[in-house]
């Protein structure tokens, strides 16, 4: 994850928290694999994968951790998708 993606992740986490949901994002620089293991360990229902390439195209990967299903979504529509899922 580059600096721009990290800033976007922080902003999205803040917006998600303000909407009443719980959100975390990696601040220690773990690998994607380590981040997913951590998300599983804490019982995260969903993970959102955002990198610089995802920002460039305006899309991210939303993973349902229980079902191990991953869906590509528009970053700007994350709240609409989460409301439908939850």
Backbone as CSV, one residue per row, in Angstrom:
resi,resn,N_x,N_y,N_z,CA_x,CA_y,CA_z,C_x,C_y,C_z
1,UNK,0.850,-1.177,0.000,0.000,0.000,0.000,0.889,1.230,0.000
2,UNK,0.572,2.125,-0.891,1.313,3.369,-0.945,0.719,4.406,-0.009
3,UNK,1.358,5.560,0.021,0.915,6.626,0.923,-0.503,7.100,0.606
4,UNK,-0.812,7.241,-0.677,-2.145,7.703,-1.065,-3.230,6.712,-0.635
5,UNK,-2.977,5.429,-0.832,-3.945,4.404,-0.428,-4.089,4.360,1.091
6,UNK,-2.996,4.554,1.799,-3.052,4.568,3.259,-3.892,5.742,3.761
7,UNK,-3.742,6.898,3.133,-4.550,8.063,3.510,-6.028,7.821,3.224
8,UNK,-6.327,7.188,2.092,-7.716,6.881,1.749,-8.295,5.870,2.739
9,UNK,-7.516,4.870,3.118,-7.974,3.876,4.094,-8.291,4.536,5.428
10,UNK,-7.451,5.474,5.852,-7.698,6.189,7.108,-8.981,7.008,7.016
11,UNK,-9.180,7.681,5.900,-10.384,8.492,5.718,-11.633,7.617,5.701
12,UNK,-11.570,6.484,4.995,-12.719,5.571,4.943,-13.009,4.979,6.323
13,UNK,-11.977,4.617,7.057,-12.179,4.070,8.404,-12.875,5.099,9.292
14,UNK,-12.478,6.349,9.165,-13.121,7.415,9.939,-14.588,7.560,9.555
15,UNK,-14.875,7.558,8.263,-16.261,7.672,7.803,-17.105,6.491,8.278
16,UNK,-16.531,5.294,8.232,-17.249,4.098,8.665,-17.548,4.187,10.160
17,UNK,-16.568,4.609,10.927,-16.783,4.768,12.376,-17.863,5.801,12.660
18,UNK,-17.847,6.905,11.916,-18.841,7.962,12.127,-20.251,7.497,11.783
19,UNK,-20.358,6.475,10.929,-21.671,5.952,10.579,-22.160,4.916,11.594
20,UNK,-21.349,4.658,12.628,-21.767,3.752,13.692,-21.215,2.339,13.591
21,UNK,-20.385,2.084,12.612,-19.785,0.754,12.467,-18.353,0.779,13.006
22,UNK,-17.812,-0.384,13.246,-16.446,-0.534,13.726,-15.523,-0.692,12.528
23,UNK,-14.369,-0.033,12.561,-13.411,-0.149,11.460,-11.990,-0.009,11.978
24,UNK,-11.098,-0.773,11.398,-9.662,-0.686,11.666,-8.936,-0.665,10.337
25,UNK,-7.734,-0.127,10.344,-6.868,-0.246,9.175,-5.434,-0.405,9.659
26,UNK,-4.622,-1.001,8.835,-3.251,-1.321,9.223,-2.392,-0.060,9.278
27,UNK,-1.721,0.126,10.391,-0.809,1.257,10.538,0.629,0.801,10.800
28,UNK,0.830,-0.499,10.892,2.169,-1.004,11.189,2.895,-1.553,9.962
29,UNK,2.252,-1.536,8.812,2.917,-1.963,7.585,2.997,-3.457,7.374
30,UNK,2.027,-4.202,7.893,2.005,-5.653,7.686,1.733,-5.983,6.218
31,UNK,2.109,-7.165,5.830,1.799,-7.646,4.484,0.301,-7.878,4.372
32,UNK,-0.207,-7.957,3.147,-1.630,-8.205,2.949,-2.041,-9.517,3.615
33,UNK,-1.209,-10.543,3.475,-1.511,-11.834,4.090,-1.613,-11.702,5.611
34,UNK,-0.693,-10.982,6.224,-0.719,-10.787,7.675,-1.937,-9.966,8.093
35,UNK,-2.311,-8.985,7.285,-3.489,-8.181,7.588,-4.753,-9.040,7.545
36,UNK,-4.848,-9.922,6.572,-6.018,-10.789,6.465,-6.071,-11.771,7.631
37,UNK,-4.926,-12.292,8.048,-4.883,-13.179,9.214,-5.353,-12.437,10.461
38,UNK,-4.909,-11.199,10.613,-5.322,-10.392,11.757,-6.822,-10.133,11.712
39,UNK,-7.347,-9.785,10.544,-8.791,-9.534,10.406,-9.580,-10.781,10.801
40,UNK,-9.108,-11.935,10.389,-9.770,-13.193,10.754,-9.687,-13.414,12.266
41,UNK,-8.528,-13.143,12.834,-8.314,-13.346,14.277,-9.243,-12.481,15.117
42,UNK,-9.502,-11.240,14.692,-10.360,-10.355,15.491,-11.836,-10.516,15.144
43,UNK,-12.145,-11.401,14.199,-13.537,-11.678,13.859,-14.179,-10.654,12.939
44,UNK,-13.375,-10.032,12.091,-13.919,-9.048,11.145,-14.915,-9.729,10.210
45,UNK,-16.043,-9.067,9.978,-17.029,-9.611,9.050,-16.610,-9.358,7.604
46,UNK,-16.025,-8.192,7.373,-15.614,-7.796,6.029,-14.241,-7.154,6.079
47,UNK,-13.523,-7.268,4.986,-12.289,-6.515,4.800,-12.405,-5.787,3.473
48,UNK,-11.788,-4.631,3.395,-11.765,-3.850,2.167,-10.312,-3.699,1.767
49,UNK,-9.993,-4.156,0.586,-8.618,-4.127,0.107,-8.471,-2.945,-0.844
50,UNK,-7.637,-1.993,-0.425,-7.407,-0.786,-1.219,-5.910,-0.569,-1.353
51,UNK,-5.456,-0.500,-2.571,-4.067,-0.159,-2.860,-4.047,0.982,-3.858
52,UNK,-2.870,1.390,-4.230,-2.765,2.500,-5.180,-3.409,2.175,-6.521
53,UNK,-3.277,0.941,-6.982,-3.881,0.573,-8.278,-5.407,0.600,-8.190
54,UNK,-5.950,0.207,-7.023,-7.401,0.267,-6.829,-7.880,1.723,-6.815
55,UNK,-7.103,2.592,-6.188,-7.458,4.010,-6.180,-7.466,4.587,-7.586
56,UNK,-6.494,4.173,-8.391,-6.407,4.682,-9.767,-7.660,4.358,-10.578
57,UNK,-8.252,3.181,-10.336,-9.448,2.806,-11.098,-10.740,3.036,-10.317
58,UNK,-10.636,3.489,-9.056,-11.819,3.812,-8.263,-12.579,2.605,-7.749
59,UNK,-11.934,1.454,-7.726,-12.589,0.226,-7.282,-11.716,-0.461,-6.240
60,UNK,-12.356,-1.220,-5.347,-11.643,-1.959,-4.303,-12.258,-3.344,-4.181
61,UNK,-11.596,-4.187,-3.428,-12.088,-5.544,-3.198,-12.703,-5.622,-1.807
62,UNK,-13.972,-5.998,-1.728,-14.657,-6.205,-0.462,-14.758,-7.710,-0.245
63,UNK,-14.205,-8.174,0.865,-14.209,-9.617,1.139,-15.110,-9.913,2.325
64,UNK,-16.066,-10.802,2.119,-16.897,-11.341,3.188,-16.058,-12.447,3.827
65,UNK,-15.623,-12.214,5.049,-14.686,-13.138,5.688,-15.321,-14.487,6.010
66,UNK,-16.591,-14.509,6.378,-17.255,-15.765,6.731,-17.424,-16.668,5.518
67,UNK,-17.756,-16.065,4.386,-17.999,-16.833,3.162,-16.766,-16.951,2.285
68,UNK,-15.713,-16.219,2.612,-14.498,-16.149,1.791,-14.814,-15.737,0.354
69,UNK,-15.809,-14.852,0.218,-16.186,-14.333,-1.106,-15.681,-12.915,-1.239
70,UNK,-15.134,-12.632,-2.401,-14.572,-11.317,-2.657,-15.299,-10.687,-3.840
71,UNK,-15.684,-9.414,-3.686,-16.429,-8.701,-4.711,-15.739,-7.386,-4.992
72,UNK,-15.656,-7.031,-6.258,-15.113,-5.729,-6.613,-16.218,-4.690,-6.516
73,UNK,-15.942,-3.599,-5.807,-16.943,-2.549,-5.636,-16.315,-1.189,-5.955
74,UNK,-17.168,-0.210,-6.243,-16.691,1.154,-6.430,-16.424,1.748,-5.054
75,UNK,-15.286,2.364,-4.894,-14.906,2.923,-3.607,-15.930,3.946,-3.130
76,UNK,-16.454,4.738,-4.046,-17.421,5.770,-3.672,-18.759,5.190,-3.210
77,UNK,-19.027,3.913,-3.496,-20.294,3.276,-3.116,-20.153,2.324,-1.939
78,UNK,-19.077,2.424,-1.187,-18.833,1.464,-0.109,-19.970,1.431,0.904
79,UNK,-20.534,2.587,1.247,-21.592,2.606,2.251,-22.865,1.954,1.735
80,UNK,-23.195,2.153,0.476,-24.369,1.500,-0.098,-24.214,-0.014,-0.053
81,UNK,-23.037,-0.501,-0.394,-22.787,-1.942,-0.395,-22.827,-2.493,1.025
82,UNK,-22.171,-1.818,1.965,-22.164,-2.294,3.343,-23.568,-2.322,3.942
83,UNK,-24.384,-1.326,3.639,-25.756,-1.304,4.156,-26.551,-2.486,3.630
84,UNK,-26.311,-2.883,2.394,-27.004,-4.032,1.815,-26.521,-5.334,2.436
85,UNK,-25.229,-5.403,2.736,-24.638,-6.621,3.270,-24.982,-6.832,4.739
86,UNK,-25.017,-5.764,5.491,-25.184,-5.863,6.944,-26.604,-5.722,7.290
